Amino acid sequence: MNGIVLYGSFHGTTEYFAQLISNSLGLQCENVHNFNIQDIDLYDFFIIGSAIQKFKFHPAVNNFFNNNADALKNKKIFLFISCYNPLILNDIFSQLNSEIQTSIKISMVLGGKINWKKLGFVEKLLVYGISLIHKVKLKNFDSINLKRVDKFIDKIKKNL
């Protein structure tokens, strides 16, 4: 089976996960924004990673799903989310159309990282507000869990 790892990343965490996964499985890794849609039929499965911002998929990932639902409906999709909140998966998953949901064989939140230096002004305000509401320190938050990445990779291997 031929597969590819595609990702949409805002500040690098999702790209980091995508590189780990692609290296482990020996697959090509590419930013979904740069993926040539005409190559979609070359692949049997897609491992797709998305950063989450404002409780939504990365725009390039969202566009990829929405614009290619027909072409993806007979492909296996393995979805990983880069986010600090593991409870967000159901809300995020429900944003996808039913054809895409059916094609997703595995979905998992792998954790996230907030690098204060890489955030824009509005993002800093949002993170600050969330940290006040939830009474947690998010300024340089890091919930990356490499064991979860390994678990995700193992699940993919079992489903190929």
C-alpha positions in Angstrom: 0.0 0.0 0.0 1.2 3.5 -0.9 0.7 6.3 1.6 1.7 9.8 2.4 1.7 12.1 5.5 0.1 15.5 5.0 -0.1 18.2 7.6 -1.3 21.7 8.4 0.7 23.5 11.0 0.6 27.0 12.5 3.7 27.0 14.6 5.6 23.8 13.9 4.2 21.2 16.4 2.0 19.4 13.8 4.9 19.4 11.4 7.1 17.9 14.1 4.6 15.1 14.6 4.2 14.5 10.9 8.0 14.2 10.5 8.2 11.7 13.3 5.4 9.6 11.8 6.7 9.7 8.3 10.3 8.8 9.4 8.9 5.9 11.4 6.8 4.5 8.5 9.2 5.5 5.7 6.6 7.7 4.0 6.8 11.0 2.2 5.8 14.0 4.3 4.3 17.1 2.8 2.5 20.3 3.9 -1.1 19.8 2.7 -1.0 23.3 1.2 1.7 22.1 -1.2 0.1 18.7 -2.1 -0.7 18.3 -5.8 -4.3 17.2 -5.9 -3.8 15.4 -9.2 -1.6 12.9 -7.2 -4.4 11.8 -4.9 -5.0 8.6 -6.9 -1.4 7.6 -6.4 -2.1 6.9 -2.7 -4.1 4.2 -0.9 -4.0 5.9 2.4 -3.4 9.3 3.9 -2.1 10.2 7.4 -3.3 13.7 7.9 -2.3 16.0 10.8 -4.0 19.2 11.7 -3.2 21.9 14.2 -6.3 23.2 16.0 -6.9 26.9 16.4 -10.2 28.4 17.7 -11.5 24.9 17.9 -11.2 24.4 14.1 -9.0 22.4 11.8 -6.1 24.2 10.1 -7.7 26.0 7.1 -5.5 24.1 4.5 -6.5 20.7 6.1 -10.2 21.8 6.2 -10.0 22.8 2.5 -8.3 19.5 1.6 -11.1 17.5 3.2 -13.9 19.6 1.8 -12.6 19.9 -1.7 -11.6 16.2 -2.1 -14.3 14.3 -0.2 -15.3 12.2 -3.3 -11.7 11.3 -4.1 -11.0 10.4 -0.4 -14.1 8.3 0.2 -12.4 5.1 -0.8 -9.1 5.8 0.9 -8.0 5.0 4.4 -7.4 8.1 6.4 -5.5 8.2 9.7 -6.0 11.6 11.5 -3.9 13.1 14.1 -4.6 16.3 15.9 -2.0 18.7 17.5 -3.7 20.3 20.4 -3.3 20.6 24.1 -6.8 19.4 24.9 -7.4 15.7 24.3 -11.1 16.1 24.9 -11.6 18.2 21.7 -11.5 15.2 19.4 -15.3 14.7 19.2 -16.0 18.3 18.6 -13.4 18.5 15.9 -14.5 15.2 14.3 -18.1 16.4 14.0 -16.9 19.3 11.7 -16.1 16.8 9.0 -18.6 15.7 6.4 -19.9 12.1 6.8 -17.9 10.7 3.8 -14.7 11.8 5.4 -15.8 10.6 8.8 -16.4 7.2 7.3 -13.0 7.0 5.7 -11.2 7.8 8.9 -9.9 4.6 10.5 -8.0 6.1 13.4 -8.1 9.5 15.0 -6.0 10.6 17.9 -4.9 13.8 19.7 -1.1 13.7 20.1 -0.7 16.6 22.4 0.4 20.2 21.7 2.8 22.9 22.5 2.4 26.6 23.0 5.5 28.6 22.2 4.8 32.1 23.4 7.5 33.6 21.2 5.9 32.2 18.0 2.4 33.5 18.8 1.0 36.7 17.3 -0.7 39.4 19.5 -4.2 38.1 19.1 -3.1 34.5 19.7 -1.4 35.6 22.9 -4.6 37.3 24.1 -6.6 34.2 23.4 -4.1 31.9 25.2 -4.0 34.4 28.1 -7.8 34.4 28.3 -8.1 30.7 28.2 -5.5 30.3 30.9 -7.4 32.7 33.1 -10.7 30.8 32.5 -9.2 27.4 33.1 -6.8 28.5 35.8 -3.8 26.9 34.1 -0.5 28.2 33.0 -0.4 28.0 29.2 2.4 30.5 28.4 4.9 27.8 27.4 2.7 24.8 27.8 3.9 21.5 26.4 1.8 18.3 26.4 3.7 16.5 23.7 3.7 12.8 24.5 5.9 10.6 22.3 4.3 7.5 23.7 1.0 8.6 22.1 2.8 9.1 18.8 4.2 5.6 19.0 0.7 4.3 19.9 -0.8 6.1 16.8 1.9 4.6 14.6 1.3 1.1 16.0 -2.5 1.5 15.3 -1.8 2.6 11.7 0.5 -0.5 11.1 -2.3 -2.8 12.4 -4.8 -1.2 10.0 -2.8 -1.3 6.8 
